[in-house]
Amino acid sequence: MLETLDATALHRWCAGGLAALKRHQDEINQLNVYPVPDGDTGTNLVLTMSSAEQALRLERDDPGVDGQPAHARVLRLLARGALLGARGNSGVIVSQLLRGLADALGDIPVVRGRALAVALRAASTAAYSAVAEPVEGTVLSVAAAAATAAGRADTDDLPVVIRAAATAADEALARTPEQLPALARAGVVDAGGRGLCVLLDALVEVVTGAAPVRPASAPAPPRRPLAAARETGSTEYAYEVQFLLDADAPAVRRLRAELARLGDSLVVVGDGADDATGPSTWNVHVHVNDVGAAIEAGVVAGRPYQISVTRFEDQAADAARPESAPVPAGAPERAAVVVAAGPGLAAIFAAEGAVVVHGNPSAGELLTAVRSTGAAQVVVLPNDPNTQAVARVAAEEAQPFGISVSVVPTRSPVQALAALAVRDPARRFADDVIAMAEAAGACRYAEVCHASREALTVAGRCQPGDVLGLVDGEVHLIGNDLVQTCAALLDRMLGGGGELVTLLLGADAPDDLAEIVRAHLARRWPFVEVHHYSGGQPFYPLLVGVE
């Protein structure tokens, strides 16, 4: 057994953790909540840790920074590699956990049990800070439970501390269905949390020499799902406002009081202590009805940027993070980077003048695309909820290059088309980004696919092969016939209003699907304008946008 966690042990943990994630990759992929065939949390974690391992392998001769101990250098490399290789929300959160460990252990000469416990708490805090609206029942809860158990062990005995942390994480994972109704409905535990448990068990094996023996992960007994209109806050407020703020601590204390008066779900976190002197950077989040007053309060407090306004009525609450930065002299003015899965989609976005990144990109790949535009101001359209966190990392990494990057949180390619349609170079960049975000939010989106597994959804129980109709990411229809389900889905969406319908045909769509659907719309909704394109996207025979 190891008494201290040194650089050699960390090298072994990285290799062992990556190998364990690869063994459990398919299992973790299958834990994605909805029964659609693109579950990729396990894959994203493997790719993220592969990037961390590669960074460690390529930088073996790195002398470190300011005489830091060898273990601190290794953790710094792991965190940096994971950050640039992060894919999906799970990958971004793991990169923040590693960053928290690196920051906490950077000045510790010898890492024993108590030091590791403190570092696990710092890692959990860093992960929570990386998420605009932390939700319990996710990997965040699992990380917090591990940190709490490590602290309660209250010993310098390293094996005791890491065993306590890993065991508590496993127990917290089993409780995630009690905390998140979507997991309870699907009968699974949280996929990202399962990945973290795999990594912690790998660390136990490195420290103790023996892998922990655990029963197969199983959700808690089914309970009545909790009703929740949104992840946080009451339904009284219609808008989510987020921005980054450069301000000093006293101004932020006044801002907190003002925003608390205006709304709820208020979160203000900074990169320094609340009593620090001088300006710091703060992440501000609040639900309000008076958007202008919330932003004006930020202007009074300091310099707000990355301003995002999301209307709950139009889309799920996800953080848009438009950024603003000085424009380098001589650089092109603006550009757009769009993530697209499918050759048809790539061609459509390229025709709109966007730089296209294919598939499931890492933060490093998105950063490369941003830099390749040569523009001083770039908007990124991720087109998938899991890519939004990766896009935000790329935006932050672009700042040292003098590039202002704004992320419009598009969840579907149809929303990106709506956003690109309203671009106006005559507007100020921040105003243009807000207009694009509003256009994307006003575009309701839907997807049709085949279920890959049995699951309980809000529309009932589905079986493998059933046709699923999803609206704004939630299963609304379960059918047996693809064409009939597509027609019923459009009827449901247009029943709530709409003037323009966009249809994107997938790689597996029948040749006559567009013609049949258009004919149905002409009969039932004759005054609706319809456009259809060959997107070529996998998994989804049809993507729909309604504006």
N, C-alpha and C positions, 0 to 999 in steps of 0.2 A: 504494500500500500504506500501511496505517496503522502508525505507530510506537507509538501508545498506544491503549488501549481506553477511550474516553471515553463520556459519557452519550449522545451522538448515535449512536455506534456500537452501543451497547446497545439503543437504540430500534430501530435497523435490524435488529439480530439478533433481537429479539423478533418483529418483523413478518415477517422472512424465515424464521425458524424455524417460526412458525405456518403460513405459506404452504407451506413444505416438508412439514410434517407432514400438512397437508390433501392434498397431492399423493400422499403415500405412505400415507394412512390405510387404504385397502383392503388394500394390501400387508401392512402391519403387522398388521391384523386377521387376515389369513389365516395368520399365523405362530403363532397360539395353538396350544398343544401338541395338545390333543385335537380330534378332527374333529367337534365339535358346532357348531351354527350361531350361537352367541352370542359368538364371538371379538370382543373389543372393546378390545384394548389400544390400537390406533391411534385409535379414537374417544375413549378416555379421555385420551390424551395431547393430542389436539386440544382437547378441552374444558378440560383443565387449563391449557394455554398460552393459550387464549382468555380465560380468567379472568385470567391474568397480564397479558395485553395490555390487557384492559379496565381493570384496576386502574391500569396505567400511563397509559392515556388519560384516565381520570377524575381523576387526581391530578397533572396536569402542573404545577400551581401549588403543589404541596407544597414548603414551604421546606426540608424535610429535618430532621435531628435533630442538635443540638449542632454545627452548622457543618460537617457531613460534606460531602465533595466531591460534585459532581453525579452522578458515576457510582455512588457508594455509595447515594445516594437512589434512583436508578433500580433498582439491584439489590434494595434493600430492598422497594420496591413490587412488583417482579416476584415475589420470594419470597413476600410476603404474599398477593398475588393468586393465585399458584399454590397456596398452602396451602389457602386457603378454597375454591378451585375444584377441588381435587384429586379425581379420580375413579379408583378402582382402585389397586392396589399401585403400578403404574407412575407414576400421577400423583403419589402421595405421595412416591415416591422422587425424581422430578424436582423437586418443591417443596423437598425437602431438599438436593438438589444446588445449587439456586439460593440457598438459605439459606446453605450453606457458602461460596459465592462472596461473598455479601453480607457475611458476618461477617469473612472474610479480607481483603476489599478495603475495608472501611469506613474505615480510617484511612490508607490508601495514597493519597498525593496524585496520583501519576501511575502508571498501570498499564502496565508494560512486560512483557517476556517472563518474567523471573524471578518477578515478582509474580503473574502469571497462573498460573505453574506451582505456586507455593505455594497459591494459591487453589483450583486444581483438586484438589490433595491434600486440602485442608480440605473441599471439596465431597464427595469420595469418602468421607472419614471420616464426615461428617454423614449420608450415605446409608446407610453400614453401620450406624451407630448407630440409625437409624430402624427397622431390621429386627431383630426379636427373635432370629431364627436365620438369619444371612446364609448364602446358598447360592451357591457358585461356579457359573459357567455362566449367570448372569443379568446384568441391567443393572449390578449391583454390580461384577462382574468387568470389564465394559467400561469403567466409570468409573475403576476402579483402574488399568487399563492405560493409559488416557489420561493420568492424573495422573503415572504413573511415567515415561512417555515425555517428557512436558513437563519434568519435573525433570531427566531425563538430557540434555536439549538444552542446559541450563546456559548460557543466553544471554538477553540482554535484547531480542533481535530477536523482536518479537511475531509476525510471520508464520512464522518458523521454529518457534516454540514451538507455535502453534496447529495448524500442519500436522502436526507430530510427534504431537500429542495425537490429532487426528482419524484419522490413519493407524493409530496403535496401537489405537485403539478399533475400527476396522474389522477389523483383524487379530484382535483379541480376540473380536469377534462371531463370526467364522468358526470359532473354537475352542470356542464354547459347547456344541456337541453332544458334544464329547469330555469335557466336564465334567459334563453333566447327562444321564443316561440317557433321560429322557423326551423330550428334544429329539432324541436320536439315533434313538429308535424312530419318532418322527414325521417325521424327515427335514427338520427346520427348524432355524433359528437362533433365539435368544431374541428375542421380540417387543419387550420393553422396551429391550433393548440396541440393537436396530435403530432404535428411536425416538431414543435418545440419539445414535447415529451421525448421524442426520438433523440433529439440532440442532447437533452439532459441525461438520458440513459447512457448515451455514448460517453459522456463525461464521467459518469459513475464508473463505467468499465475502465476508463483510463486511470482513474484515481485509485480504485479498489482492486483492479485486476480481474473483476468478475462482473458480467452483465447482470443487471437485476432481472429477477423472474417476476413477470407480471401477468395476470390474466388478460385475455383479449379485451380490448376496450369495448365497453357497452354503455349505451345511454342509460340514464336513470329511468325508473318506471314512468310510463306515460302519464302526463298530467294535463289538465285542461289548459290549453294555450292562453297566455295572457293577451289581452287586446292592447294594441299600441298603434296609434295613428301615425306616429313618427318615432324616431329613436330616442329623442330627448325633448323635453319641453311640452307645453300644453298646446292645444289647438287654437288658442286665442290669438296667436300671432301668425301672420301669413308669410313672412319673409325671413330668410336666413341671411345675415350679413357677416362677412368675414374680411379681415384685412390684416396685413402685417403693419406694425407701427414702430417707428423709431422715436422713443420718448424716454424721459427720465422717470424714476419710480414715483415721485410725488404726483406728477401729471397723470400717471396711469392709475393711481389710487383714486383721483378725482374722476377719471374716465369710468372706472368700475362703478362708482356710485351713480353716475349719470346713465350709463347703459342699464344698470339694474332697475332704474326708474322707468326706462323706456320699454323693457321687454323681459324675456326669461332665457333660460338655457345659456347663461353667460359664462364664458370661459376666457380668461386672459392669462397666458403663460409667456414667460420671457426667457432669454438666454442668460440672464444673470439673476442675482438675488433681488428681492423686492426692496431691500434697503441699500442697494448699490448706489454709488454716486455716479453721475454722468449718464448719458443716454444708453439705452439698451434696445434690443429688438424684441418685440412682443407679438404674439399671435392672438388676435382678438376675434371672438365668435359670439354672436348673440342672435336671438329670434326677436323680431320687432314688427310693428306695422308701419312705423314712420322711418323709412329707409334713410331719407335725407338727414333727419336728426341724428341718427346713429353715426353716419359718415361725418357730419359736421362736428360731432363730439370727438371723433378721432383727429380731425384737423386742429381743433383747439388743443388737444393733448400733445400733438407732435406731428410727425410726417407719416401719414398712412399711405400704403401702397399695396399691390396685390389685392385690390378691392374686388369683392365678389358679392353679388346679390342673387339669391335663388328664391323663386316663388314655389312654395310647397304644393300649390294646386297643380302646377305643371310638371313637376318632376320630383323624384326622390331627393332628399336633402343630401347633396354631395358638394364638397367645397370646390368652388372655382377659385383659382389663385392668379388673377392677372397681376403681372408685375410691371413696375415702371423703373427705368434706370436711365442715366445719361446716355445719349446716343453718340457713339464714337464718330469722330470726324471722318468723312469720306466713305462711310459704310452705307450699303443700300438701306433703304428706309425700313421696309417691312417684308415679312414672309410668313408662310404658314407651313406647319409640319403636321401631317395627318397619318394616323395609324390605320392600315387597311389590311384585311384578311381576304384575299381574293383578287385575281387578275383584273376582273371587270371593275371592281371598286378602285383599284390602283389607277386604272386608266381614267376613270371619272375624275378622281381627285387631281391627278396630274394635269388633266385638261383645265382644271380650275386654277392652275398655277401653283399647286401645293407640292412640297417635297414629301414623298410617300415612304413610310417605314412599314415593312411587311410583318405580319404575324404578331407574335407576342414579344415585343422588344424589351431589352434591358434598359436601365437608366443610361448606361454608357452608350448604347446604340442610338437612343433618342438624342443624347447630347451631341453625338457626332453629326446627326442629321441637322440639328439646330445650327451648329457651327458651319456646316456645309452650305447653308443658305447665304452666308456672307452678310446677312441683315443685322441691323442693330436692334430691331424689335421683331420678335417672333411670337406667333400664337401657335399653341399646340392643341390638337384635337385628338384625344386618346381613343374615343369611340368604344370604350369598354370600361366598366367600373373598376376592374382590377388594374387597368393600365393607368388610371388616374394618379395613384400614389407614385408610380414610377415616373410619370411625367412631371410631377411636382419635384421629385429629386433632381431630374434633369434640369428643371428650371433653376433650382438653387445652384447647381453645379455650373450653370452658364454665367452666373453673375461675375465671377472673377475675369471672364473674357470680355466684359463690357457689353454683354447682350442682355436685353430686357426680354424675359420670356413670360408670357401669360398662358395659363392653362384653362381652357374652356372645358368644363367637365361633361363633354358629350359621352353618352352611354351607348350610342348606336350610330352607325354611319349615316342614317337618315337625318339625325340631328346635326351632324357635321355639314351635310349638304345645306341644311337650313341656315347654319351659321355662316358658311362661306358665301351664301347668296346675298347677305346684307353687308358684306365688307365695303368700306368706303374709305379710301386713302385720304380723302379730304378731311376726315374727322381726326381729332386727337387720338392717339393710340389707345389710351385708357377708355375713351368714349366708344371707340370702335369695338374694343373687347367686350364692353358691357352690352353693346348692341348685339354682338354675336352670341353672347351668353343668353340674352333674352330670347333671341330667335331660336336657339337650340332648346331652351326650356319650354317654349311655346309649341314645340313639335313633339307630340306624343308618339311613342314608338312601340312597336310590337314585333314579335318573332314567332315563327312557326318552325317546329322541329319534331323529331321523334324521340320519345322517352328511351333512355338507355338503361333504366333500372326501375324497379318497383318503388313507389314512394307515395306518401300521403301529402297532397298539396291542398291549397285553400279551395281548389275546385273539386276535390275528391281524390280517391286513390287511382293512380295510374299504373299501368303495367308496361314492361318493355315492349317497344314497338308502337305504343299509342301515339297519336298525333297531339302535340301540345300547342296551345295558343297562349303566348305570354304577352301581357301588356305591362309596360314599364318594369319588366323583370319579374313579374309575378304571374304564375299560371292561372289563367282565367277560364280556359276551355280544354277539355279532354275529348278527343274524337277518335274515330277509326279510319276516316277518309280524309286525305290531305286536302283535296279541293273543297270539300264541304266545310272543313275546319277553317280554311283560309277565308271563305265567304262569311262564315258566322263571326269570325274575329273582326272582319272589317265592318260588319253590321253593328257589332257591339261598340266599336270605336266611333263610328260615325253617328251613332245614336246620341252621343254627347256633343255633336257639332263637328264641323270641319268643312273646309272649302277646297283643300288641295291634298291629294293622296299620292305618295311616292312608294313605288314597289321596287324592291331589289331582289332579283331572282338568284337563287343560290346555285352552286355547282351541281347539286342533285335534283334540281327542280325539273318536273316534267316539261317537255317542249311546249305543251299547250297551256301551261298554268297561267301565264300572263294573259293570254287571250280569253280564257274562261273567267278569270277574275275580273278583267275589264268589262266583259259582257254582263256579269252580275252587277257590277257597280252602275253600269249604264241603265239597267232595269230598275234597281232599287234606289239609286242615288244619282239621278240624271243631271243634277246641277253641280256635281263635284268634278273638279279638274283632276285628271289622272295622268301621271308620268310613270313609266316603267323602264328599268335598265337591267342589264345582265351584270350582276355583281360578282358571281363566281365564288361567293363565300362558302366555306365548309360548314357542315352541321345544320345550317338553317336554309331550307328551300325557299323561304320567303321572309324578307324584312319589310316592315311597313312603317311609314311615317304619315301622320295626319296633322295638318296645320289648318 
